[in-house]
Amino acid sequence: MLSRNPSARIVLVEGSPSKAELMGRALGRLGFSNVVACPVPPRGLPQIDEDARIVFIDVESLGVARALEVTRSIRSRDDYVYIVALTRSVDDPIASALDDDVDDFIVETPAATDLRLRLREAERVIRLETEVRSKANALETALRRLEVAAAQRALSRSRIRTARARQPSVPDDSDPPIVALRRSRTWREIDAVLGAALENFLQLSFETPEALEDAPAFAAEIALIEPVRQLELVCGVTASDRSLLDLSKHLMNEPDLEAGQSLLLEVANVLMGALRTAFGELGFAFTGGIPNALEPARAHEGLEPTAQRRTVYFRTREGTSLGIWVDVQENRTAVIPATELREGMVLKEDLRDAAGNLLVRRGTRLSRTRAERLARAAPEAFVDVFVSTTKSQAAA
């Protein structure tokens, strides 16, 4: 008989004891001894061990409805579980309803070679999923730690105290908005705003060199839009692979390039928040956006000085370097059909349906879901939107 050891890692959810026994023997011959049979109750769901890593589900004995409940219950667990549906054939229409919820399909009496290959693939997927989740959890923990530390240390930072003690220069209403923003003290001293945000978030001390020591390898850019004054403020940040590895090691105790890239995207978010707050004190109401990754060539382009762009470089004593650019320009607008709305677009005016009901307020940056809903709700409407000049936002 099959083992009923509660610590089993492979679980067979099978309505037929004889079929479960045959499958168990086949797995045993392949070297998998830690297998447990999980009977199908007349009602309710089978009780699957919490430490199961591979689960075989007999779709016919459970029925589609209960099979869906079982797979979704398993998917809600913290640890990844590889789910295999046992079907009468690979084209079984009943099993096709589970396409989005299971990892693999196997006929009820698989050949030994096929079963061995499928199980090797299952073990590989489980290993990769476990590694990905571990890195994601480590990154999430590091970001939470940074947020708490930043809040505790914010009041002790000399730059923050100095910035708060200064009286912001209020722009002259007679100036065009873009001129008023560029003449403001905040724009002239934007390196202090950016430096304070970086130091609080990354818990590092920076100096401001004249250029980056290493070539940019990854960059993130984010666009903010001021719907009333029709301005676009673009903030980008870039770093070399070495600096990305240094950042991930500093925050997560392990150098990891992908984690460093994720951190740089989060840095772009932090800088966006600092800019919104700083210019908000002058009466500018910028809406935030979503950071987008850029190709290295676009990073070089962002660092090139122009009349409307501020470029600042930051470096730690250990050599971790970041390049940041802030660009401001007047935004263009366009009137487009609601069916052409896309994620990232910002409404210039309120959008209402045919009955006059407010659907979305002006200044709202559309998510993909909201853009699709508006296209369905008001397909005949034409919408006044801001057209972003950044390649990253335009491609979003």
N, C-alpha and C positions, 0 to 999 in steps of 0.2 A: 504493500500500500504506500501511497505518497506520504511524505513527512507532513506533520501538522505543527511543526516547529514555528512559534510565533515570530521568530527572527528571520524567517525565510525572505530572500530577496527577489525570487521569481514567484509570481502568483498566477494560478490558472483559475479563471472564473468560467467554469464549465458546468452546464446542466446535466451532462451525462457522466456518471462516475467512471464508466469504462473508457470513454474518450479521454477523460482527465488522466486515467492511469496510463493509457498508451502514450500520451504526450509527455507525461512525467518520465516514463522509461526512455523515451527518445532523448529528452534533455539529459537524463542521467548518463546515457551512453556518450554524450558529447562533453561530459565532465561537469555538468551543472547538478550538484547534489542538493543544493539549498533551495528546494522547490516545495511549494505548498499548494494544495488544492483548496479552492474557496467555493463551496457549494452555492447554487443559486436558490434563494428562498422563494416560496410561492408568492409572497408579497414583499414589498420593500426592496432595499438594495443590499447586495452582498457586503459583508464586512471585510474590507481589504486592509491588510496590515499596513501600519504607518510607515514601516521601513522598506516596503516593497519598492524595487527599482525598475523591474520589468513586469508588466501585467498583460497576460493574454486574456482576451474577452471573447466568449462565444456569443456572437450577436444574435444568432437564431434562438438560443435558449433564453436569453434575457429579453429580447424584443428591442426595437429601435429606441422607444421612449426611455426604457430603463437603462439601456446601454449609453444613451446620451447623458443621463443623470450621473451614471458611474464615471464616465470620462471627465465630465466637468467638475465633479467632486474631486477627482484625482488632480486635475489641473489647478485647483485652488491651493494645493499644498505648497509648502516652502521649497522642498526638494523636488528636482525634476524627476518625473517618472516616465519611462518609455512605454507606450501603450500599443499593443498589437491586436488587431481585430481578427478573429478566426471566422472565416466565411466559407460558404460552399464552393465559391469560385471567385476569381479576381474581378469578375464582372458582375458580381451579385448586386442587384439594385438596392437591396435592403442596406447593405454596408455602405453604399455611396453616400447615405445621409450622414455618415460619420467622418467624411473626408477632412473637415476642418478640426477634428478633435482627436484623431489618432495619428500615430507616427508611421504605421505600416499595416499592411493586410497580408495574411497568410491563409492558404486553404487549410481545411481542418486536418488533413493528413499530409503534411509537407515532407518532401524528401530530406534525408539527413544533411546532404550537402547544402541545400537551400536554407534549412533551419540554422546550420552553423554560420553561414554568411550573414543571415539576418541578425543573429544574436551578436556577432562581432560588430555589426553596424550599430546595434542598440548600445553596446558598451562604449563605442566611440562617441556617439551622440551624448550619452549620459556624462562622460568625462568632460567633453567640451562645454556642455551646459553648466556643469558644476563649476568649471573654471571661470566662465563668463559671469555667473551669478556671484561668485566669490569676489571677483574684481569690482563688479558693480556695487556690491555691499560695502566693500572697502572704500570706494570712491564716495559713496553716499555718507558713510561715517565721517570721512575726512572733511567733507563739505559742511556737515552739521557742526563738527568741532570748530571749523573756521568761523562759522556764523556766530557761535556762542562766544568764542574768543574775541572776535571783532567787536561785538557788543560790549564786552567787558573792558576792552582796552581803548575804545573810541575816545572817551573823555580825557584819557591821559596823553593822547598824541598831540605834540606841539603844533603840528600843522592844522589839525582840526580846531584846536583852541584859537589859533591865529585867524583861521578862516571865519570862525563864528564871531570873533571880536570885530572883524571889519564890517563896515557898513557897505552893503553892495551898491554899486553905481546903477541907478535906475535909468534905463535908456530914455532918450528924448523922443516924445511921441511925434515930433515933427520929422524925425528921420525915418526913412524907409526901414522896415523891420530888420532886413539883413544888415544894414549899416549900423543900426542901433545895437544889434547883437555883437558885431565885430568891434564896436567902440567900447563895449562894456568891460569893466575890470575883470569879470569872470572869464571872458574870452582871452584877455591879455595874460591872465595868470592861470590859464587852464592846466599848466603842468602841475600846479599845486593841488588842484582838484583831483586830477588823475593820480598823482603820487600818493595822496592821502587814501584814496580808495584802494589802490594796490597794496599799500602797506597794511591796512586794516584787514583786507581779505586774505592776503597771502602770509601775513605775519613775517614779513621780510623788510629789511631796510634797503632802500635804493639810493643810488646817486644818478645823476643825469649826464651821461657821456654825449659826445657829439654824433655818434653813429653806432650801429650794431657791429659787434665783433665777428659774428658768424652770419652766413647767408640765411635768410628766412626760408623755413621749410614748410610751415603751416601757418595759416592766418584765419581769423574770424572777423566778420564785419556785421554791423547791426545799424539799421536806419531808424531815426526818430523823426516824426513829422509833426509840425505845428500847424494844425488845420486852419486856425483863424488868420495867422500872418503868412500862411503858405510858404513855410520854410522846411527844408529837410536838413537834418543834422546826422552825419554819418560818422560812426566811430569804428575803427578797426584796430586789431592788435595782432602782432605776429611774433614768432620766435623760431629759433633754430631747433633741430632735433635734440642737440645737446642740452639746450635750456629746457625743453619739454621734459626730457628725462630727469633733469635736476629738480624741476617742479614736482613731478610725481614722486620722486624719492623723498623730497622735503615734506610733502603732505601725507604720503601713504607708506613711507618707509621702504619703497621698492620702485626702482626705475622701470617705467612702463610707458612706451610711446603713445599708445592709444589712450591711456589714462591722462597723459599730459595734454593730448589734443582735446579731450573732454574738459579738462580744467581750463584750457585757453578759451573755449566757448563760454564757460561759466565766468571767466574774467571779463569777457565782452559784456555779459549781462550786468556784472557789477559796475563796470564803467558807465554803461547806459543809465543805471540808476543814479550814479553820482552826477552825471550831466543833467539829467532831468531835474534833480533837486537843486543844483546850482543855478540853472537858468530859470527854474520855477520861481526862485526868489526875485527874479527880475520881471516876472509877469509872463514869461513864455510858458505855454502849456504843451509840452511835447508829449506825444504818445509813444509808448515803447514798442519794440518789435521783437523778433526772434533772431538770434545770432545764426549766421550762415558761414560754413567753411568756404575758404577761398583757395584757389590754386596759388602756388608760390609766385607765379608771374604777376598775379593780381596784388600780392603783398608788396612786391617791388614797386608796382604802380602807385599803391596807396601811400608809400613812404616818400614819393617824389614831392618836393615842395611846390605849392602854388599860392596864388594871392589869397585864396579863400580857405586854405588848409593850414592847420597847425600840426606839426610833427614833433613828437617827444620820444626820447629814448631813456630807458631805465635799466640799471645794472646793479647787481649785488656785488659784494666784495668777492664772492666766490666765482663770479663770472656769469651768473644767470642773467640773460638779457631779454628785454621786451621792447619792441617798437610799436608806438601807438600813433595813430593819426585821427584827427577830428576835422571834418569837412562840413562847411555850411554853404547852402545855395538855395536859391528860390526854386520852389517846386513847381513842376508843370502839372496841369490838370487835363483830364479828358472825359468826355461823355461817352459811355459805352452801354450796350444792352446788359440787363441784369444776368442774362445767360452767359455772359463772358466774364463775370466776376471771378477772381482767383484769390487764393490764399495770399495774405500779405498786403492786399490793396487797402487803402484808407479812404473812407467816405468824406467828401468835401461838404456835402449837405445831408440833412436828415433824409432817410428813405421811408416812404409811406406806401401802403397798398392802395388799391383803387377806392376803398372806402375811407381813406384818410387816416387809417390807423398807423401809428409809428411802428416801423419794423426795426430800424437801427438808427442810432443817433450819429450825427456827423463826428468825425474824428475817430470813429471805431476802426480798428485794424481787423480785417476779416480773417477768421480761421477757415480752413477748408470746409468744415462742416457747415458753418454759417453761410459761406458763399454758395454752397450747393442748395441750402434751404431757401435762400433769397431768390435764386434762379427759378426754383419751383413755385415760390409764393407769388412772385411778381414777374413772370416771364416777359411781359410786354413793356416793362418799365425800362427807362434809360437812367443811368446812374452817373453822377458827377464824382469822379475819384481822382486822387492824387496819383501821378505816375512817377514811381521812384526812378531816380537816375542811377542808382547803384546796380551793378550787374548781379550781385548776390540776391538782392531783393526782387529784382525783375525776374529772376529765374525761379523764385520761390513758388 
